[in-house]
């Protein structure tokens, strides 16, 4: 029995089973000793969902992934995204699986494939809470029939550590190797250089050293941000000067080769109080992402304005982001550049929303190009009492 009310959806069906059906279906699995013992012995979350994608069984492992306010007994009748606290699960009246963002969700896709009779394996990225907490899973779905009723066994394994290792190996180690190789190369040049070339080679070595420190610092900040270990140091600064520092850092970077990074003449010089290191890290990631999205000969423009006691930083490039990519922009590990990448926009959102008390957004069109925006209070007045954060004196 399902509810008769038709709910709106932009992807998977929104209709749900009636509460009495959920209770009856849950009893089907309580009565089977194998399901009562085996799922709790495996190292991953095991759920059973009905034809309306609602949970009728959950093993104890699910407690490791539930939001603090959620209890195992209360997941029955919910869909997986609702139980785990996915931000998109609550955007539509129909719930988990019915928003436009759900079209790119591996978990929903795997369940729907199972309901068509096909076992399926996919990866799933979930963002939850105002702190932009990221969860990453590998999901297996298998169709089963119990007493003539169709269900899906849904197994999910946390692969966040695997993704972090991929990012470390494919991005961080690759990038610092390239810089270190350049340092070695120019070090040899400097050793044998003519007197009139010494200054030029020394400048290149200084630039490469700065890039090496930048790459190491980016990884260090991201790791500490995800574990809640960042120490914030608030100080006064100028918005336009931050843009100038960003341009200086990236103008000689390989990602800027045959491309131009500049500051809009109308960019305002705005005094603000924030954590300089984190804010500069965000601006550098915004600039780098925009440059990577550019074709040779194109320009990335940075700017800032004041709006309603906030400062808004803007980074524009002429490219257009396809809709299926737009829906996944801020997810951890999502990238159009291949596996093991995709930390740029994720870290922008993580640092901005969880630590700097700001917001992130973007607009994109074929005519106007793409504009990423981050907004921050000019002077956060509660920085000494924010829960979960340490603030350096």
N, C-alpha and C positions, 0 to 999 in steps of 0.2 A: 504494500500500500504506500503510495506517495501522496504528498500534499498536492491539492488540485490547483492552487494558485500558481499562475505562470509568472515567474520572476524574470526580469531582464538579464541578458547575458551578452557578452561580446566574444565568448569562446565556447566553453563547455556548458552543458545543460545546468540550469540553476535549481531545478526542482529537488526537494528533499523527501526522505521517507518520514512517515509519521512516527512520533516517539514510541508508540507501542510496537511498531515494526523493528525499531532499533533494539528495544529490550528483548524481543523474541529472537532476533538474529544473534544478539550477544550470547543468549543462552545456548544457542547451537554450538558455540565454540567453548563455552564454559564446561560443557558436558564431555568434551573430548580431552582425555588425560594427556595425550601427546602434545596437543596445543597448549596445555597448561604447564608442561615441563620444558619442552625443547626450546621454545622461543626465548626464554629467559637465560638459556645457556649459551646462546650465540652472541657474538660481540657487536651486534648491530640492532637497530630499531626494527621491530617486526610489527606491522599492522595488518589488519584485514579490513577492507572497505567493501561496502555493498555497491549496488548498481548506481546509487546516487553519490558515490565516492565518499560516503560517510563512514567513520571508523566504528566497527563493531567489536574489535578486539585490538588490544595493545599490550606488548610485553613490557616488563619493568624497565628495560633499557631506555624507553622513551623519556623517562624522568631526567636523563642526562641532558636532554635537548629542550625540554619544556621551559617556557618563560617562568620566572619565580612564582607568579600568581596562579599558575595552572597546575592541577593535580591529575594524576593518571586516571582516576575514576571519572573525572570530568571531561575526558576527551571523547567518550562515546557519543556518537551523533555529530561530532565535528568532522570537518574535512582536514586532511593533513596540514595544509597551510594555515588553517585557523588554529589548530592545536599548537603549532610551532610559532605562531605569532607573526607570520609573514605580513608585511605592511600592505601588500596588494590584496590580501584575503578579505579586507574590510572596506575596500573602496566601492564595491557594488553591493546592491541589496542581495544579489544572489550568492555572495560569499566567494570562497576559494574556488578558483577555476573559471570565474566569469568576467574578470576584467580583461581589458585589452592586453595588459602586461602578461597575463596568464598564457597567451598564445606562445610565448617563448619559454615557458616553464617546463623543464624536463620531467618533473614529478607528475604534473597533470597529463602531459603527453604520454607518459609511460602507462598511467592508469587507463587512459582511453584506448591505447593499443591493446592492453590486456583485455578490456571489455569487448574488443573485436576478436578475441580468441588467440592473441599473439603474446607470448612472453616477451618482455622488453627490458632493455637496460639503457639508462640515460644518466646524465649529470644534471644536478639541480642546484641553483644558487638562490638563497633566500636572504633578504634584508629585513631586519625587524627592529622596532623601537626607534625612539627619537635619536638614540646614539648611533644609528646606522650600523648595528651589529650584523656581521656577515656570517652566514652558515653555508657550507658547501657539502653536498652529498653525492654519492653514486647510488642510484635507485634501481632496484630490480622489481619487476612486477610479473606475477604469474596468475593466470585464470584458474579458478577451482570451482567445483560445484558441490554444495553440501545440501543434502535432502532436497535436491531438485532446484536449489537457488544458486544463482551465480554470484561469485565473490572474486575479489582480487587480493592475493597475498602481496603485500607491499613491504619490501625490505630496504632500509636506507643505512648507508655506512658513511660516517663523517670522514671526508677526504680533505679537510682544511690543511692538515699537515703536509699531505701529498702536494697540494697546490702551492703551498709556501716553498716547498723544496723545488718544484718546477720553476717557480719565479726566481728563486735564488740561482739555480743552475743556468737557466736560459736567458735571463735578463741581467741580473746583477753580476754574476761571474763573467758573462760574455762581455758586458760593457767595461768592467774594470780591467779585464785582460787587454781589450783594445787600447785603453788609455795607457796601461802600464807598458804595453809594447811600443806605443808612440813615445813614451818617456825614454825607453831604452834606445830607441832609434835616434832621437834627437840628442840624447846624451853622447852617443858616438859621434854625431855631427859636430857637437860642441867641442869634443876632445880634439878633433882634427880641423876645426874651422879656421878660416882666415880671420885676422883681427876685425875686419869690417863686417863679418857675419856673426860674431860672438853675441852681440846684443840681440839680433833677430832670433837666434836659436835659444837664447836665455828666455826671451819673452814667450816663445812657444812652450818651453818646459814649464814656465810658471803657469801658463794657461792650462796645460795638461794636468799639472798637479792640482790646480783648482777644480778641474773636472773630476779627478779621482776622489778628492775629498767630498765633492758634491754627491757622487754616486754612493759612497759609503754612508754619508750622512742621511741620504734619502732612505736607505734600507734600515738604518738604525732608528730613525724617527717612526717609520711605519711599524716596525716590530714593537716598539714601546707604546705606540698609540693603541695597537690592538690588544695589548695586555694591560692597559690602564696604568702604565708606569711613567708616562710623561710628566715632567715637572714644568709647569708654566711659569714664565717670568714676564710679567707685564711691564711695559715701558712706553714712553711717548715716542711717536715717530711721525713721519710725513708720508702720505700716500703716494705722491708723485716720486719721491725719492725711492720708495720701494719698487716702483715700476722701472726706474732708471737702473737700479741694482740688478733687476731681473734681466733687462736688456743687455747689460754689461756681461752678465754671466753666460748668456746664451748666444750672443752675437758671434762668438768664435767657436761655438759648439758644432760638431759635425752635423747635427740635426738641422742647423741653420744654413747648411751649404746650398748655394743657389737660391736661397730664400731670404726674405727680409723681415726682421722683427723691429717694430718701431712703436713710439708712443704717440697717441693722438694729441695734436696741438691743443685741443680743448680739455685735456685731462686736468682735473683740479688738484691743487695742492692742499690736501686736507689733513689737519692734525688729528691723530687718533691714538688710543691706548689699546695695546694688544700684545700678544707674544710675537716678537719680531721673527724669531727663527721659524715658527710654524707658519706664520702668514707669508713669509718669503718662500717657504717650501711649497705652499699652495699656489702662489703666483708662478713659480718656476714650473710646476707640473702643468698648469694651465697653458703656459707658453709652449712647453715642449710638446704637449698633445696637439696643439694647434699647428705647430710647425710640421709635425709628423703627418698631419692630415693634408698638408699643402702639396701642390705640384711645384716643380722647379719654376722660379720666376715669380711666384706668388708672395703676397705680403700678409703678415700677421700683425694686427694693430691692438695695442693695449691702452686702456683708459681707466679713469675712475671719476665718479661723481658722488655728491652727497644727496641723500634722499631720506627725509623723515628721521633725522638724528642717526642715520646710518651712512656708512661709506660703501659704495658698490664698485667693485673692480670688474672690468669687462675685457674679454679677449675675443677678438673677431678674426675669422678667416673666411675666404670666399667659398669654401666647400659646402656641400649639402650632405646631411646624414640621413640615410634611408630609414624608413619607419621601423623596420625590424631591428635595426641597430639602436635607434633611439630608445626603444623599450628596455634595452639591457645596459645602457650607458654606465650607470653607477654601480653595477654589480661587480663583486670581487672576481677576478680572474677572467672576466669577459673581455675579449679584445678581437679586433678585426685583423690583428697582426700575427695571430697564431697562438699556439699553446704556450703556457708559462708566462704570458704577459698580462696586460689588462689591469695593472695596479694604479695607473695614473688617475683616472676619474674617480675610482673608488677611494683613493687616499685623499683626494680633494674633498670629497664629501665627508669622509671620516674625520679629518682634522677640522674642517669647518663646523660641522654640526655637533660633534661630540665634545670638542675642546674649545673652539673659538666662539661658540654661541652664535653662529651665523647660519646662513642658508645658501643653497646652491641651486641654480636653474640654468636652462639653456633654451634657445630658440634656433630653429634652422629652417631654411627654405632655399629652393633653387635660385630664387631671385636675390635674396638678401644675404645669403651665406649663413654661417653659424656663429652665434654669439653665446659664450659661456659667461655666467655672472655669479659672483659670490658677494654676499652682503654681510656686514659686521657692524655691531654697535660702535659708535665713536668712543664710548667710555663705559665698558661693562661695570655696573655698580655693585654686583654681587660676586665678584671673582674670588673673594676669600671664603665663601660659604658654599660653593658649588659641590655637591656630593660626588665622591669618587675621583676627585682631582686634587693634586698636590700643587701648591703655589709657592714658588721660591720667594723668600723675603727680598 
